[in-house]
């Protein structure tokens, strides 16, 4: 690689905390961007280490392991702390980890959460008063639980000394934006070329709800309708209202849903609400009644009937089966955390 600049450079010390569950595809965009920044510039712009909560190798999706340089704790000193996870899952001594995360975060110049790493930072009290990018799957739930954060559906947010990213493909865009901020756009663009990223996305770009994914098959009115449905789970909109808001007739909207999604808008909307309910039953401590109301059902009976028709089990059975599965796998898992409190086991409702 050719040297872009001469002379010594300040080296940014980066601590990457990998929490289970995580995959290599979640870690690789971070490490690859830092490595290529050094290679292309010709200087040691970044040094990094991989940390786990206990110092042991991190088990990745698929069974492989990622060696850890050391355990995360109060003694960690870095310029940039990155916490990455692909779901919020408890582990032994997670309370001690959260306490250390709060202390280390307070003294670290830049703190970042990627995908569900955002949840860990929020639980450690690191995101109050900041703009926060949250993955679309848990956007509404995060907004409800962390009311002091300014929650967005941008692909990433950089707000003063805190940065957050929705994860997935956006991780590469985020890392390149951070490198551009520190070392200029030319270096960032050359890294993008080396990674084959193509056109870089800014943090202002919103996440796409990944139901319509093929580039040639996206329709702007359909995407607008999906965004409206996603943003109105608790108080569902009528099909006529959605059509009016996106600027088409009801008949046109129904035709778009049939053409691209093979479903009528009302049926698709119901499926979306039930999918949200399933996630909350598995990953939160909300009661069955609370979940039904949060997902737009006027009564628990209606919710239970619709849920059983879609998934073949009642909401209560869903939660019981999920808890049994997690206990059987030896995983201490209580779902997403609640704002202002340490995580507690799910309520049995």
N, C-alpha and C positions, 0 to 999 in steps of 0.2 A: 504494500500500500504506500502511496506517496505521502510525504509529509506536507501538511497544510500550513503549519506554522512552525517557526523556529523558537528555541529558547524554552525554558521550563514553564510548566503550567501548574496552577493550583489543582491538586488532586481531590476530587470529591469522594469522600468515603460513604459508601452505600451499604446499608444493612437490609437484606431482603429476608423477611420473615415468612416462611412457607408453612401454612397451617392446613391440616387435613379437613376436607378432602381437596386435593389439588392435583393438577395434571402437568405434564411437561409442556403442553401447549399454553398453560397459564404462566409458567416460569420463563419459557424460551424467549418471548418478545422482550422481556425486561433485560435478560442477560445478553441476548444477541445485540440489542441496541447499544448497550454499554461497551461491549467488546468491540463492535465495529467503530464506535466513536474513537476508541483508542487506536485501533488499527489504521483508520483512515487519516486521523489527525497526526499520528506518529508520536504522540505523547500520552502519558498516563493521565488522561483526564478523569478517569473513574477507577476506583478499586472497590470491589464488592465482596461480600461474604454471604453465604446462605445460612440462615439460622432456623432452627426448629424450636418448639417450645421446651423440649427436654434435652436437646443436644444430639439426639439420635437421628439416624437417617429418616428422611420423610418418605412415607409410602405413597407412591403415585397411583393414579387411576391406571388399572391394568396390572398392578402388582409389582412394577419396577420400583426401585428406591432411588432417592436423591440424597447423596451424602450431605450432612450438615457440618459446617465449620465449627459451630459451637451452639450452646443453648442461649435463648433470649433471656435477658434478665436485667436487673438494675445497672449492672456494670457496662452495658453496651453503650458505646459512644460512636456517633456517626454524624455526618452532615445531612444525610437523606435516609429516612426510614421508610421502607415499603412493606406493607402487610398485604399478602395475597392469599385468597382462599376462594373456592368455588361453590361453597355452601357453608352455612353457619352450623358448626357441629362442635359440641362440647368435648373436652378431653380431661384427663386427670389433671388436677391443679390449675384448671382454667381460671379460677379466681385469682390465684397468685400471678398468673400471666397478665390478666387485666390490670391488676394493680401496678405491675412493672411497666406495662404499656402506657399507663397514665403518666407515670413518673418520667420515663424515657421520652415520651412524646412532648412533655412540657419543655424539655431542654434541647430538643432537636430542631435545627433551623427549618427543615422541610419534612413533613410527614404525609405519607400517601397511603390510601387504601385502594385496592384493585379488586373488582367483583365483590365477593362477600367479605373481603378485608375491610370494606367500608363499615360493615356491621360491627366488627371488632373495635374499630376506632371509635365509633359512636358509643358503644358500650363502655369504653374507657373514658368517655367524656371529652373526646378530642375534636368533635365536629359541631359543637353548639355555636350558633351564630355564623356558620360558614355555608356557602353554597356547596351542595353535595350532589354528585352524580350517582344515581342508584340504578342498578340493573332493572330493566322494565318488569321482570318477573316479581320483584318484591318492592316495587316503587310505592304502591299505595300503603302497604303494611309499614314500610320504613317511615313514611310521612306521618302516619298515625302515631307511631311509637316514639319518634324523635322530633317533637314539635318545634324544638328550638333550632333545628337545622333547616336551611332553605333548600328543599329537595327539588332536583330537576331531572329531566330525562335526556339531558345532553349526553354525548358519548363520554365526555370527561369535563371536569371543572378544575380550574387552578385559581384558588382564592387565597391570596396572601401566602401564609406559610403552611397551607393545607391544600392537598390535591387529591382528587378522587376520580376513579375511572370505572365505567360499567363492565369492563372486562371483555373477553372474547377478542374479536378482531380490533376493537377499539384500543387495546393495550398497546399495539404498535404505534398507532396514531398519537397516543398520549406520550409514550416515551420519546418519540421524535419531536413532539412539541416542547417537551422539557429540555431536550438537548439543544434545540434551536434557541430557546430562551437563554440558555447559559453560554452557548458557543456559536450562535449564528445560524441562519437558515441554510447556508451553503453546506455545512457539515451535515445537517439534518437531511437535506435532499440527497446527498451522496449515500448516506446510510440507507435511505428509502430505496434508492436504486439497487444497492447491494442486496437488500432484503426482497426486492421485487414487489414492493408495496404499491407502487403506482402513485396515483394522485392522493396526496395527504389530506385528511379531513381535519378541520378545525374543531375545537371544543364546542363551537356553536351549533354543530350538526346534531340533530336529535337522533336518538336511537330508533331503529326501525323495529316494529313489532314483527317478529319473524314468522308470519303466517304466509305472506306472499313474498317469495324470495327470488325467483328467477327474474333477472333484470328486464327481460322482454315481456314479462307478465304483470308488472306493477301497473296499477292504475291509480292516479292521484286521488280521485274521489273515493275509491275503495280504501286506500290507506288512511285518508281523513276519517272515514267512518270507523275504521278499526281503532284509530287513536281515540275517537270519542267514546267508543265502547270501553276501551281500557281505562279511560279516565272517569267513567261513570259506572262503577261496579255496584256501589252501595245504593245509589238511586238510579236504576236503569232508565234509559230514555226509550220513548216509543219509537217505532220504526219511522213513522211520519216525521217525528222531530229530528231524527238523524238525517233523513233525506233532506229536510229543509236546511239544516245546518251546513251540509256539505254541498248544497246547491244543485240537487237533482230531484227528480220526481221519485215517489215511492216505487213505481214500476221500474224505473231505471236502476235504482239501488238494488232491488231484488234481482234484476237481470245480472248486475255485476257480481253479486254474491253467488248466484247459480253458476255463472261462467267461470269464475276464478276459484271459488271455494266449494262449489258443489252443495251449497246449503242456502236456506233462506236466512235473512238477517236475524229474525227473532230466534231461530233455532241455534244459529251460530253464537249469538249473544248469550243464550242460556248456557251453552257449552263453555264459553269463556268464564262465566260466573261460577259454574260448577268446578272448573279447573282451579280457579282461585280458592274456592272453598276447600278443595282437596288439599291444596298446599297449606292452608291455614290449619286444617285438622291435623296434618302431619307435623307441622313445624311451629305451631304456637300453642300457648296454654289457654286460648280462648275457649269458652264453653260452646256447646253446640248451638245454643240460641244466639250467642254473640257472633258466631261465624255466619249463621243464616242471615242475620240482619246486615252484617258487613258485606254480604254478597247479594243483597237486594231481594231477599225473600221475606214476604210479609208474615209468614208463620213457620214455625219449626216443622209442622206436619207437611206443608207444601215442600219445604226444603228436603225433608227426608224422602218423600216420594220421588221427587225429581232426581235426587242423588242416587237412589237405589235403581231407578230406571236407567241412569247413565252408566253407573259403575258396578251394579250388581250387588252392592252392599249398602247398608245404612250408614249415615255419618258416624254413629256410635261404633259400629263394627269396623269402619275404616280406621278410626283412631286406635281402637283396641288391637287390631291387626298390626298397625304401624309400630306401636309400643312394643308388642311382643317380638316383632322382627328386629327392632333395634336392640332389645335386651338379649335376644338370642345371638346377635352378632357381637355382643360385648361392648356395645357403643353407648356411652352416656350422652343421650341426645334429647334435648328438650325443645328443639326448634329455634326460631328466631328469638332474639332477646327482647325484653320489654324495656322501654325507656326508664331511666332513673332507678333501676334495680338490677341486682345481680340475677343471673338466670336461675330459675327454679324449675323443678319437674312439672310436666303438664298436669293441668287439672283433669280429673276424671269427671266427665259430665254425662 
